[in-house]
Amino acid sequence: MRKAISTLSLTGLLAAAALLLAPSAQAAGLVYVGMYPTAAACDAAGKDYVARGLTTGYFCDVTPYASRLSIWG
């Protein structure tokens, strides 16, 4: 049981690290805003940024464990 929990924890940490280090968003001129626990939460936050006029668009990098919000414009 401990081994399974450790494996899942390590997988989650690696996924979060991959999102933080992923060059795709930064190479495209996007500005990193934050991490969200689900794709739906990331999408809602991105739509809120657009609705408030703080950005013209957003992008969510999604894995099964987390989602990273980046904005542009």
C-alpha positions as CSV (number, residue, x, y, z in Angstrom):
1,M,0.0,0.0,0.0
2,R,2.8,2.4,0.9
3,K,4.6,1.7,-2.3
4,A,1.4,2.5,-4.4
5,I,1.0,5.8,-2.6
6,S,4.6,6.7,-3.0
7,T,4.4,5.8,-6.7
8,L,1.3,8.0,-7.2
9,S,2.9,10.9,-5.2
10,L,6.0,10.7,-7.3
11,T,4.0,10.6,-10.5
12,G,2.0,13.7,-9.5
13,L,5.2,15.6,-8.6
14,L,6.8,14.7,-11.9
15,A,3.7,15.8,-13.8
16,A,3.7,19.1,-12.0
17,A,7.4,19.6,-12.6
18,A,6.9,18.9,-16.3
19,L,4.2,21.5,-16.5
20,L,6.4,24.1,-14.8
21,L,9.3,23.4,-17.0
22,A,7.5,22.9,-20.3
23,P,8.8,25.3,-22.9
24,S,5.7,25.2,-25.1
25,A,3.8,28.0,-23.5
26,Q,6.9,30.3,-22.9
27,A,8.1,29.8,-26.5
28,A,4.8,30.9,-27.9
29,G,4.9,34.2,-25.9
30,L,2.4,33.2,-23.3
31,V,2.7,34.4,-19.7
32,Y,2.4,31.8,-17.0
33,V,-0.3,32.7,-14.5
34,G,-0.8,29.7,-12.1
35,M,-1.5,26.0,-11.5
36,Y,-5.0,24.5,-11.1
37,P,-6.0,21.1,-9.8
38,T,-8.2,20.3,-12.9
39,A,-8.6,21.3,-16.5
40,A,-12.1,22.7,-15.7
41,A,-10.7,25.0,-13.0
42,C,-8.0,26.2,-15.4
43,D,-10.5,26.9,-18.1
44,A,-12.8,28.8,-15.8
45,A,-9.9,30.9,-14.6
46,G,-8.9,31.6,-18.2
47,K,-12.4,32.6,-19.1
48,D,-12.5,34.9,-16.1
49,Y,-9.3,36.7,-17.2
50,V,-10.8,37.2,-20.7
51,A,-14.2,38.4,-19.3
52,R,-12.5,41.0,-17.1
53,G,-10.5,42.3,-20.1
54,L,-7.1,41.3,-18.6
55,T,-6.1,39.2,-21.6
56,T,-7.2,38.4,-25.1
57,G,-6.7,34.7,-24.8
58,Y,-5.4,31.9,-22.6
59,F,-4.1,28.3,-22.8
60,C,-4.2,25.5,-20.3
61,D,-1.4,22.8,-20.4
62,V,-3.3,19.8,-19.0
63,T,-2.1,16.5,-17.4
64,P,-4.2,14.0,-15.4
65,Y,-2.8,15.7,-12.2
66,A,-2.7,19.4,-12.8
67,S,-3.3,22.2,-15.3
68,R,-1.1,25.3,-15.9
69,L,-2.8,28.5,-17.1
70,S,-0.9,30.8,-19.4
71,I,-2.3,34.0,-21.0
72,W,-1.4,36.3,-23.8
73,G,-2.4,39.8,-25.1
